[in-house]
């Protein structure tokens, strides 16, 4: 995602990566809700949203406070605060527009603010649209899971996710687009399909469905290779204008391929996945992935005026502020987050690879 924002590429790598992110997010949250229900007999939405708040809000507040201080210190007149990576020179951000951007981010409506052009000036916080979509999805999906589990088997959750994903894909088709528009890209309804594919696969994974053996077992290489090919094709399609039918079919194919790739990567329940997944590097990056996501676009914006030399500097600064975010706000918040966990042993039932993306998972890192 960093390099897709930093460099002008002929392929929509960042666009495709969002499908993987959303599928992983839908998978992990659904799996954790199912595990909580299985172990405790119920799901506490209060605790669920308390964990979400403690995981997300402290780091988000740290980012927004730091960014707002810079904007106010320059009185909104410094072009470098709004220079778009790979684009033209910025014009600055008025204090009022900055406050609008902060408010939209805290309310998790950045995606709709961007679509409806609510901001009175340019606000370089647009990358927070994906976080907004994720939280909007959880506000709808988690209560739905609880209701479906109240009197029915968990298989119903899988069927509901599959049907809802189909409805999301039909929504994409009805827009009859030839490419990725702002509305198609950032709308919660169109993006829900990838989440729901992940959610449906989480149900199959939790039930140890036999057909998933080809995805999670030793013979998963063809599935992984096929999924990667579909994602590569999608990165080309989403960067070019194609026939609407090709675009729609690719959108659906990439959503499914992303979900299958997530499941193949996580493996089965007994798959400890040593090596790359459990390496110190992936553990380090995984725990700071939320901070890296939050800060990368800000630094790319501030250093875009330097051109290509600004990219490595932005990368270094991103890791530095992500480290500060982790040590100063995220890790202390996670200590409190544990009190809202349903049971200590529940944390050992999630996939071994989950710490690679703590923003998507309710796992104390």
Residue pairs with C-beta under 8 A, 6 or more apart in sequence:
1 14
1 17
1 293
1 296
2 292
2 296
2 300
2 314
2 315
2 318
3 9
3 13
4 12
4 13
4 14
4 15
4 17
5 14
5 85
5 86
5 127
5 296
5 297
5 300
6 85
6 86
6 300
6 311
6 314
6 315
7 86
7 311
8 86
9 239
10 239
11 232
11 235
11 236
11 239
12 180
12 234
12 235
12 236
12 237
12 238
12 239
13 235
15 180
15 185
15 234
15 235
15 238
15 239
16 231
16 234
16 235
16 238
16 254
16 258
18 130
18 191
18 194
19 194
19 231
19 234
19 254
19 255
19 257
19 258
20 231
20 258
20 261
20 262
21 130
21 357
21 360
22 130
22 133
22 134
22 191
22 194
22 195
22 198
22 258
23 194
23 195
23 197
23 198
23 201
23 255
23 258
23 259
23 261
23 262
24 198
24 262
24 357
24 360
25 134
25 137
25 195
25 198
25 357
25 359
25 360
26 137
26 141
26 161
26 194
26 195
26 196
26 197
26 198
26 199
26 202
27 198
27 199
27 201
27 202
27 205
27 259
27 262
27 263
27 266
28 198
28 202
28 350
28 351
28 354
28 357
28 360
28 361
28 362
28 363
29 138
29 141
29 142
29 199
29 360
29 361
29 362
30 141
30 145
30 157
30 161
30 198
30 199
30 202
30 203
31 202
31 205
31 206
31 350
31 351
32 346
32 350
32 361
32 362
32 363
33 43
33 48
33 142
33 145
33 146
33 149
34 145
34 149
34 154
34 157
34 202
34 203
34 206
35 206
35 346
35 349
35 350
36 42
36 43
36 44
36 342
36 343
36 346
37 43
37 149
37 154
38 206
39 342
39 343
39 345
39 346
39 349
40 342
40 343
43 142
43 145
43 146
43 149
44 340
44 342
45 142
45 143
45 146
47 340
47 341
47 342
48 142
48 362
49 142
50 337
50 340
51 337
51 340
51 341
51 362
52 135
52 138
52 362
54 333
54 334
54 336
54 337
54 340
55 290
55 330
55 333
55 334
55 337
55 358
55 359
55 362
56 131
56 135
56 290
56 359
58 329
58 330
58 332
58 333
59 290
59 291
59 294
59 325
59 329
59 330
59 333
60 105
60 106
60 128
60 131
60 294
61 106
61 329
62 325
62 328
62 329
63 294
63 295
63 298
63 325
64 102
64 105
64 106
64 125
66 321
67 98
67 102
67 125
67 298
68 98
68 99
68 102
70 81
70 302
71 81
71 93
71 95
71 98
72 95
72 98
74 81
74 92
75 95
76 92
76 93
76 94
76 95
76 97
76 98
77 92
78 92
79 89
79 90
79 91
79 92
79 305
80 90
80 301
80 302
80 303
80 304
80 305
81 90
81 92
81 93
81 124
81 301
81 302
82 90
82 91
82 92
82 93
82 122
82 124
82 301
83 89
83 90
83 301
83 302
83 304
83 305
84 90
84 124
84 301
84 304
85 297
85 300
85 301
85 304
86 304
87 304
89 305
90 122
90 124
90 301
90 304
91 122
93 101
93 121
93 122
93 123
93 124
94 120
94 121
96 120
96 121
97 119
97 120
97 121
97 122
97 123
98 123
100 113
100 118
100 119
100 120
100 123
101 110
101 113
101 119
101 123
101 125
102 125
104 110
104 113
104 118
104 119
104 125
104 128
104 132
105 125
105 128
105 131
105 132
108 131
108 132
108 135
108 136
109 132
110 125
110 126
110 128
110 129
110 131
110 132
111 129
111 130
111 132
111 133
111 136
111 186
111 187
111 188
112 118
112 132
112 186
113 119
114 126
114 129
114 182
114 186
115 182
115 183
115 186
115 187
124 297
124 298
124 301
125 297
125 298
126 297
127 293
127 296
127 297
128 294
129 186
131 293
131 359
133 186
133 188
133 191
134 195
134 359
134 360
136 188
137 188
137 191
137 192
137 195
141 195
141 196
141 199
144 160
145 157
148 156
148 157
148 160
149 157
154 203
154 206
154 207
155 203
155 207
157 199
157 203
158 199
158 200
158 203
158 204
158 207
161 196
161 197
161 199
161 200
161 203
162 196
162 200
164 192
164 196
165 192
165 193
165 196
165 197
165 200
165 255
168 189
168 190
168 191
168 192
168 193
168 196
169 193
169 248
169 251
169 252
169 255
171 189
171 190
172 184
172 190
172 193
172 248
172 251
172 252
173 248
175 181
175 183
175 184
175 190
176 244
177 184
177 244
177 247
178 241
178 242
178 243
178 244
178 247
179 238
179 240
179 241
179 242
179 247
180 238
183 190
184 190
185 191
193 251
193 252
193 255
194 255
194 258
194 259
197 255
197 256
197 258
197 259
198 258
198 259
198 262
200 259
201 212
201 259
201 260
201 262
201 263
204 211
204 212
205 212
205 216
205 263
205 266
205 268
208 268
208 269
212 263
212 268
213 219
214 220
214 222
214 223
215 223
215 260
215 263
215 264
216 263
216 264
216 266
216 267
216 268
216 271
217 268
220 264
223 260
223 264
224 261
224 264
224 265
226 257
227 257
227 258
227 260
227 261
227 264
228 257
228 261
230 253
230 254
230 256
230 257
231 254
231 257
231 258
231 261
233 250
233 253
234 250
234 251
234 253
234 254
234 257
237 246
237 247
237 250
238 250
242 250
265 277
265 353
266 273
266 351
266 352
266 353
266 354
267 273
267 351
267 352
267 353
269 349
271 351
271 352
272 278
272 352
273 352
273 353
276 282
277 352
277 353
277 356
278 352
282 356
283 355
285 292
285 356
286 355
286 356
286 357
286 358
286 365
287 326
287 355
287 358
287 365
288 319
288 322
288 323
288 325
288 326
289 356
289 357
289 358
289 359
290 325
290 330
290 358
290 359
291 321
291 322
291 323
291 325
291 326
291 330
292 318
292 319
292 322
293 359
294 322
294 325
295 317
295 318
295 321
295 322
295 325
296 314
296 315
296 318
299 313
299 314
299 315
299 317
299 318
299 321
300 310
300 311
300 314
302 314
303 310
303 311
303 313
303 314
303 317
304 310
306 313
334 364
334 365
337 364
338 364
341 347
341 364
347 363
347 364
350 361
350 363
354 361
354 363
355 361
355 363
355 365
358 365
